[in-house]
Amino acid sequence: MEQEMKGSQAPPFGPVAAVLLAAGIGALVLGLLTTLAEASTALKDSLQLTDPVGPLSGKTVFATVAFFVAWGILHTVLRQKDPAPRGVYVWTSAMVGLGLLLTFPLFFELFTAE
């Protein structure tokens, strides 16, 4: 089996890059919606897809949709490509980090609509 592995070529990194970048986009969209909902009562009300959950229902649904749409597009574009893993990790980390920052109350309460 080891002989077979030596002769074979590693699969391209593109599909992995696509899902990692899509996860970063989903996290960023969740963070943006969280902060924007604090800044706009109209947006906050429109994100309320179900009453018991409140605006969190819309935030999570739209972030999930953003993830799957981005994943589909990025997978189509990158499936045969081999992007540099370092760049993918940096961009994904930046988007996830910013998305997390945007979901912290100490940050998004700075934008609360009055």
Secondary structure, DSSP 8 states (H G I E B T S, - for coil): -HHHHHHS----SHHHHHHHHHHHHHHHHHHHHHHHHHH-HHHHHHT-SBTTTBTHHHHHHHHHHHHHHHHHHHHHHHTT----HHHHHHHHHHHHHHHHHHHSHHHHGGG---
